[in-house]
Amino acid sequence: DLKTNTTYYFRIKPVDRLLRPTQFSNIASTQTVARFPDNFGFDINITSVVFNWTSVNGLNENGSSGYIIAIYSENDILISSQVINDPGTNSFTITDLSTNTSYMVTFSVLNSAGVENSQFFYLTTLSPPPENFKLIYLSSTVATLGWDKVDLSSGYILLASTSPFFEPELIISSETDDISISTLTILNLLPNTTYYFKAASLNSDGVPNYSNNITTVTLSVPIDPSKITLLPSPTSITAIYEKLEVSTHPYGTKGYIFEVSTLPFTTGTVYSSSTNTNEINSLTITNLKPNTLYYARIATINQANNPNYSQIISTQTPVPYLDLKPKVISYSSTTITVSYSTAIVDGYILEVSTEEVFLQIFASTQTTNPQISTLTVSS
């Protein structure tokens, strides 16, 4: 129960086995060490360490004469020794350290006689944080993110959370100690949900140094193509599909987009029909061409208005029955010319037979110009 930073005097005298005392020795003195600071801690950076403590600058047992901070390499080589003579100091920064490097630190508080009360700590400086952090791939349940390689890293970690503070909400992570990898993928995300992502390089102690945050909304669940029914007519296609939940539900959608094209959505014209409600379970596209193969897909829409398309399916519009009202407008001994009404088709064929059932065709001609309204056969 001695007081800290206090001078004490002492003397001693021996007694015999009958407890008879002899004379006291000469008086000696010593001083107790200063108390170690409260709230001591340090913040580790890439090439520096910031030490913080509650200053020991009171009177008598609550006082000190200063501090010493010494940094040693892993081989116990002294790198830096800083003497702080002001006992009122409560913070000090050591700079010019190496990145992702382990050190031993001794922190000493001095009593009024300059005697040290020391504690030692091990620490490792951080790796640089990942730069150019970006989203590479996103689906309804999977996200892949990447960054520029960090040469002085010992590995990487990628976090995803539904909270921008990454606590206490759900956190999903992916980690690697392969520094040649500059992408990580997180699985099992909720669809149609806002997520926050951040990546970190790890030092040799596994301590992270995080990048900036990225936020995005996972895509809505795509519609199963086996649950899409296409109903074609000569000039339209109607899609009937299974409805999803309301837009705010993880398995919901804000609406639907129905698209068709004569090519599998690589090039060419895309025709579409859409709705901004999840309550509608069918959409129709009109003004299509008869007798044409169309590729089709349906997209669900997440809360950020981003579409997620189903697999491509196809159907063909049928050929309509058309009464073109043909009539002979001229003829000769070897030719016949017929006029007719035009329609939305790809062309026309004119056939001539001596039999009403057209078992034998004597002559024919055709055109691929749907605007031509007369054809002539000869011979």
C-alpha positions as CSV (number, residue, x, y, z in Angstrom):
1,D,0.0,0.0,0.0
2,L,2.9,2.4,-0.7
3,K,2.2,5.5,-2.6
4,T,3.6,5.9,-6.1
5,N,6.3,8.4,-7.0
6,T,7.1,8.9,-3.3
7,T,10.4,8.8,-1.4
8,Y,10.5,6.3,1.5
9,Y,13.2,6.0,4.2
10,F,14.0,2.8,5.9
11,R,16.3,1.3,8.5
12,I,16.7,-2.2,10.0
13,K,18.0,-3.7,13.1
14,P,18.6,-7.4,13.9
15,V,17.2,-9.2,17.0
16,D,18.5,-12.3,18.6
17,R,16.5,-15.5,19.2
18,L,15.3,-14.0,22.5
19,L,14.0,-11.0,20.5
20,R,16.5,-8.7,22.1
21,P,17.1,-5.8,19.6
22,T,20.4,-4.3,18.7
23,Q,21.0,-1.0,17.2
24,F,19.4,0.2,13.9
25,S,21.4,0.3,10.7
26,N,22.1,3.4,8.8
27,I,19.1,5.1,7.2
28,A,18.5,4.3,3.5
29,S,16.0,5.7,1.1
30,T,14.3,4.8,-2.2
31,Q,11.5,6.1,-4.4
32,T,8.5,4.2,-5.7
33,V,7.9,4.4,-9.5
34,A,5.2,6.6,-11.0
35,R,1.9,4.9,-11.7
36,F,1.3,3.7,-15.2
37,P,-1.2,6.0,-17.1
38,D,-4.8,5.2,-17.3
39,N,-6.6,4.7,-20.6
40,F,-3.3,3.9,-22.4
41,G,-3.8,2.8,-26.0
42,F,-2.6,3.3,-29.5
43,D,-4.0,3.7,-33.0
44,I,-2.0,1.8,-35.7
45,N,-1.7,3.3,-39.2
46,I,0.2,2.3,-42.3
47,T,3.6,4.0,-41.4
48,S,2.8,5.5,-38.0
49,V,1.4,4.8,-34.5
50,V,-0.5,7.3,-32.4
51,F,-0.2,6.7,-28.6
52,N,-2.8,8.1,-26.3
53,W,-3.0,8.1,-22.5
54,T,-4.3,10.0,-19.5
55,S,-1.4,12.2,-18.4
56,V,0.2,11.6,-15.1
57,N,0.9,15.2,-14.1
58,G,-0.6,15.6,-10.6
59,L,1.1,16.3,-7.3
60,N,3.2,13.8,-5.3
61,E,1.9,10.3,-5.8
62,N,-0.2,11.4,-8.8
63,G,2.7,12.9,-10.6
64,S,5.6,12.0,-12.9
65,S,8.5,13.6,-14.6
66,G,7.7,12.4,-18.2
67,Y,7.6,9.5,-20.5
68,I,9.8,7.4,-22.9
69,I,8.5,5.6,-26.0
70,A,10.9,3.1,-27.5
71,I,10.4,1.1,-30.8
72,Y,12.3,-2.1,-31.5
73,S,12.4,-4.3,-34.5
74,E,11.5,-8.0,-34.4
75,N,15.3,-8.6,-34.0
76,D,15.3,-6.4,-30.8
77,I,17.1,-3.5,-32.6
78,L,16.2,-0.1,-31.2
79,I,14.7,1.9,-34.0
80,S,13.4,5.0,-32.2
81,S,13.4,6.3,-28.6
82,Q,11.4,9.4,-27.8
83,V,11.8,11.1,-24.4
84,I,8.8,13.3,-23.4
85,N,9.7,15.7,-20.6
86,D,6.3,17.3,-20.2
87,P,4.2,15.1,-17.8
88,G,1.1,16.9,-19.1
89,T,1.5,15.3,-22.5
90,N,-1.3,12.8,-23.4
91,S,-0.6,11.9,-27.0
92,F,2.4,11.2,-29.2
93,T,2.9,10.0,-32.8
94,I,5.8,7.8,-34.0
95,T,6.3,8.1,-37.8
96,D,8.5,6.7,-40.6
97,L,7.7,3.1,-39.8
98,S,7.6,0.4,-42.4
99,T,4.3,-0.9,-43.9
100,N,2.9,-4.2,-42.6
101,T,5.8,-4.6,-40.2
102,S,5.9,-6.0,-36.7
103,Y,7.5,-4.0,-33.8
104,M,7.9,-4.2,-30.1
105,V,7.1,-1.0,-28.2
106,T,8.0,-0.1,-24.6
107,F,6.1,2.7,-23.0
108,S,7.6,4.1,-19.7
109,V,6.4,6.7,-17.2
110,L,9.2,8.3,-15.2
111,N,9.1,9.1,-11.5
112,S,10.7,12.3,-10.2
113,A,14.0,10.4,-9.9
114,G,13.9,9.3,-13.6
115,V,13.2,5.7,-12.8
116,E,11.0,4.0,-15.4
117,N,7.8,2.1,-14.9
118,S,7.5,0.2,-18.3
119,Q,5.1,-2.0,-20.1
120,F,5.8,-3.5,-23.5
121,F,3.5,-4.2,-26.4
122,Y,3.7,-5.9,-29.9
123,L,2.1,-4.2,-32.9
124,T,2.1,-4.5,-36.6
125,T,1.6,-1.5,-39.0
126,L,-1.3,-1.8,-41.4
127,S,-1.3,-2.6,-45.1
128,P,-2.5,0.1,-47.5
129,P,-6.3,0.0,-48.1
130,P,-7.6,-1.3,-51.4
131,E,-8.0,1.3,-54.1
132,N,-10.3,1.5,-57.1
133,F,-12.9,-0.6,-55.2
134,K,-15.8,-1.4,-57.5
135,L,-18.7,-3.7,-58.2
136,I,-17.9,-6.3,-60.9
137,Y,-20.9,-8.6,-61.0
138,L,-24.3,-8.6,-59.3
139,S,-27.3,-11.0,-59.4
140,S,-30.2,-11.5,-57.0
141,T,-28.0,-13.5,-54.5
142,V,-24.4,-13.0,-55.6
143,A,-22.0,-10.1,-55.7
144,T,-18.4,-9.9,-56.9
145,L,-16.3,-6.9,-56.2
146,G,-12.7,-6.0,-57.1
147,W,-9.9,-3.6,-56.4
148,D,-6.3,-2.8,-57.4
149,K,-3.8,-5.3,-56.1
150,V,-2.1,-4.2,-52.8
151,D,1.6,-5.3,-53.0
152,L,2.3,-5.0,-49.3
153,S,-0.8,-6.9,-48.1
154,S,-1.0,-10.3,-46.4
155,G,-4.5,-11.0,-47.7
156,Y,-8.0,-9.5,-48.2
157,I,-11.4,-9.6,-46.7
158,L,-14.7,-8.5,-48.2
159,L,-17.7,-7.6,-46.1
160,A,-21.4,-7.2,-47.0
161,S,-24.1,-5.8,-44.6
162,T,-27.6,-4.4,-44.7
163,S,-26.3,-1.6,-42.4
164,P,-23.9,1.2,-43.5
165,F,-22.2,0.8,-40.1
166,F,-21.7,-3.0,-40.6
167,E,-23.3,-3.7,-37.2
168,P,-25.4,-5.0,-35.7
169,E,-27.1,-6.0,-38.9
170,L,-26.4,-9.1,-40.8
171,I,-22.8,-9.3,-42.0
172,I,-21.5,-11.8,-44.7
173,S,-17.8,-12.0,-45.5
174,S,-15.3,-13.6,-47.9
175,E,-11.6,-13.8,-47.2
176,T,-8.4,-14.9,-48.8
177,D,-4.7,-14.9,-48.0
178,D,-3.7,-15.1,-51.7
179,I,-2.5,-11.5,-52.4
180,S,-2.5,-12.2,-56.2
181,I,-6.3,-12.3,-56.0
182,S,-8.0,-8.9,-56.4
183,T,-11.6,-10.0,-56.5
184,L,-13.8,-11.7,-54.0
185,T,-17.4,-13.1,-54.3
186,I,-20.1,-13.1,-51.6
187,L,-22.9,-15.7,-51.9
188,N,-26.3,-16.1,-50.2
189,L,-27.4,-12.5,-50.4
190,L,-31.0,-11.6,-50.1
191,P,-32.7,-10.5,-53.4
192,N,-34.0,-7.0,-53.9
193,T,-32.1,-5.8,-50.8
194,T,-29.8,-2.8,-50.2
195,Y,-26.3,-3.9,-49.3
196,Y,-23.2,-2.1,-48.2
197,F,-19.8,-3.5,-49.2
198,K,-16.3,-2.7,-48.1
199,A,-13.0,-4.5,-48.7
200,A,-9.8,-4.5,-46.6
201,S,-6.2,-5.5,-47.0
202,L,-4.9,-7.5,-44.1
203,N,-1.6,-7.1,-42.3
204,S,0.4,-10.1,-41.1
205,D,-1.7,-10.1,-37.8
206,G,-4.9,-10.2,-39.8
207,V,-5.8,-6.6,-38.9
208,P,-7.9,-5.0,-41.8
209,N,-7.5,-1.6,-43.4
210,Y,-10.7,-0.9,-45.1
211,S,-11.6,0.8,-48.4
212,N,-14.5,3.2,-48.9
213,N,-18.0,1.7,-48.9
214,I,-20.0,0.8,-51.9
215,T,-23.8,0.4,-51.8
216,T,-26.1,-1.3,-54.3
217,V,-29.4,-3.2,-54.4
218,T,-29.4,-6.8,-55.4
219,L,-31.5,-7.8,-58.3
220,S,-35.0,-9.1,-57.9
221,V,-35.5,-12.9,-58.4
222,P,-35.9,-13.7,-62.1
223,I,-39.1,-15.4,-63.3
224,D,-38.7,-19.1,-63.9
225,P,-39.0,-19.6,-67.7
226,S,-41.0,-22.8,-67.1
227,K,-43.7,-20.6,-65.5
228,I,-44.0,-18.3,-68.5
229,T,-46.7,-19.0,-71.1
230,L,-46.5,-17.3,-74.5
231,L,-49.7,-16.9,-76.5
232,P,-48.9,-15.7,-80.1
233,S,-51.4,-14.3,-82.6
234,P,-50.4,-13.3,-86.2
235,T,-49.5,-9.7,-85.0
236,S,-49.1,-10.0,-81.2
237,I,-47.7,-12.1,-78.4
238,T,-49.1,-12.2,-74.8
239,A,-46.9,-13.4,-72.0
240,I,-48.6,-14.9,-68.9
241,Y,-46.3,-15.4,-65.9
242,E,-46.2,-16.1,-62.1
243,K,-46.5,-12.9,-60.0
244,L,-43.9,-12.1,-57.3
245,E,-44.3,-10.4,-53.9
246,V,-44.7,-6.7,-53.3
247,S,-41.7,-4.4,-54.3
248,T,-40.3,-4.0,-50.7
249,H,-40.2,-7.7,-50.1
250,P,-36.8,-9.4,-50.7
251,Y,-38.6,-11.8,-53.1
252,G,-40.7,-9.1,-54.6
253,T,-40.6,-6.8,-57.7
254,K,-41.7,-3.2,-58.6
255,G,-43.0,-4.4,-61.9
256,Y,-42.3,-6.3,-65.1
257,I,-40.8,-5.8,-68.5
258,F,-41.8,-8.1,-71.4
259,E,-39.5,-8.0,-74.5
260,V,-39.4,-9.7,-77.8
261,S,-37.0,-9.6,-80.7
262,T,-36.3,-11.5,-84.0
263,L,-32.7,-12.0,-82.7
264,P,-31.8,-13.4,-79.3
265,F,-31.3,-9.8,-77.9
266,T,-27.8,-9.5,-79.5
267,T,-28.8,-7.0,-82.2
268,G,-31.9,-5.9,-84.0
269,T,-35.1,-4.2,-82.9
270,V,-36.5,-5.0,-79.4
271,Y,-40.2,-4.6,-78.8
272,S,-41.4,-4.2,-75.2
273,S,-44.3,-3.8,-72.9
274,S,-44.0,-3.0,-69.2
275,T,-45.9,-2.4,-66.0
276,N,-45.0,-0.6,-62.7
277,T,-47.1,-2.8,-60.5
278,N,-46.4,-6.4,-59.3
279,E,-50.1,-7.2,-59.4
280,I,-50.3,-7.7,-63.2
281,N,-49.5,-11.2,-64.4
282,S,-49.7,-10.7,-68.2
283,L,-48.3,-8.3,-70.8
284,T,-48.9,-8.1,-74.5
285,I,-46.8,-6.7,-77.4
286,T,-48.7,-5.8,-80.6
287,N,-47.8,-4.7,-84.2
288,L,-45.6,-7.8,-84.8
289,K,-45.1,-9.6,-88.1
290,P,-47.0,-12.8,-88.8
291,N,-45.2,-16.1,-89.4
292,T,-42.1,-14.8,-87.6
293,L,-39.9,-16.4,-85.0
294,Y,-39.6,-14.2,-81.9
295,Y,-37.3,-14.5,-78.9
296,A,-38.8,-13.5,-75.6
297,R,-37.8,-12.6,-72.1
298,I,-39.4,-11.1,-69.0
299,A,-37.6,-8.9,-66.4
300,T,-38.4,-8.3,-62.8
301,I,-37.5,-4.8,-61.4
302,N,-35.8,-4.2,-58.0
303,Q,-36.2,-1.2,-55.7
304,A,-33.4,0.6,-57.7
305,N,-35.3,0.1,-61.0
306,N,-32.7,-2.3,-62.3
307,P,-34.1,-5.3,-64.4
308,N,-33.2,-8.9,-64.0
309,Y,-34.2,-10.9,-67.1
310,S,-35.4,-14.5,-67.3
311,Q,-33.8,-17.0,-69.6
312,I,-34.7,-16.5,-73.3
313,I,-37.6,-18.5,-74.7
314,S,-39.1,-18.3,-78.2
315,T,-42.4,-18.6,-80.1
316,Q,-43.6,-18.0,-83.7
317,T,-46.4,-15.8,-84.7
318,P,-48.9,-17.8,-87.0
319,V,-49.8,-17.0,-90.5
320,P,-53.2,-15.2,-90.6
321,Y,-56.0,-16.1,-93.0
322,L,-56.0,-13.3,-95.6
323,D,-58.6,-12.8,-98.3
324,L,-56.5,-10.7,-100.7
325,K,-59.5,-10.5,-103.2
326,P,-57.5,-11.4,-106.3
327,K,-58.8,-10.6,-109.8
328,V,-57.5,-11.0,-113.3
329,I,-56.9,-7.6,-114.8
330,S,-55.4,-8.7,-118.1
331,Y,-54.5,-11.8,-120.1
332,S,-53.1,-12.9,-123.4
333,S,-52.5,-16.2,-125.1
334,T,-49.4,-16.8,-122.9
335,T,-49.8,-14.4,-119.8
336,I,-52.1,-13.7,-117.0
337,T,-51.9,-10.6,-114.7
338,V,-53.6,-10.7,-111.4
339,S,-54.2,-7.8,-108.9
340,Y,-54.8,-8.2,-105.1
341,S,-55.0,-6.4,-101.9
342,T,-51.7,-6.0,-100.0
343,A,-51.2,-7.1,-96.3
344,I,-48.6,-7.3,-93.5
345,V,-46.7,-10.2,-95.0
346,D,-43.2,-10.9,-96.4
347,G,-44.3,-11.4,-100.0
348,Y,-46.8,-13.1,-102.4
349,I,-46.9,-16.2,-104.6
350,L,-49.2,-16.4,-107.7
351,E,-49.9,-19.9,-109.0
352,V,-51.8,-21.0,-112.1
353,S,-53.5,-24.4,-112.7
354,T,-56.1,-25.9,-114.9
355,E,-57.5,-27.7,-111.9
356,E,-59.5,-26.1,-109.1
357,V,-57.7,-28.3,-106.6
358,F,-54.3,-27.3,-107.9
359,L,-53.0,-30.9,-108.2
360,Q,-50.8,-29.7,-111.0
361,I,-49.3,-26.2,-111.2
362,F,-48.5,-25.0,-114.7
363,A,-46.9,-21.7,-113.8
364,S,-46.0,-19.6,-110.8
365,T,-44.3,-16.4,-109.8
366,Q,-43.5,-14.6,-106.5
367,T,-42.2,-11.5,-104.9
368,T,-40.7,-10.6,-101.5
369,N,-41.9,-7.0,-101.8
370,P,-45.1,-6.8,-99.7
371,Q,-46.0,-3.5,-101.3
372,I,-46.4,-5.0,-104.8
373,S,-50.1,-5.5,-105.6
374,T,-49.9,-7.2,-109.1
375,L,-48.1,-10.3,-110.4
376,T,-47.9,-11.8,-113.9
377,V,-47.3,-15.4,-114.9
378,S,-46.3,-16.3,-118.5
379,S,-45.7,-19.4,-120.7
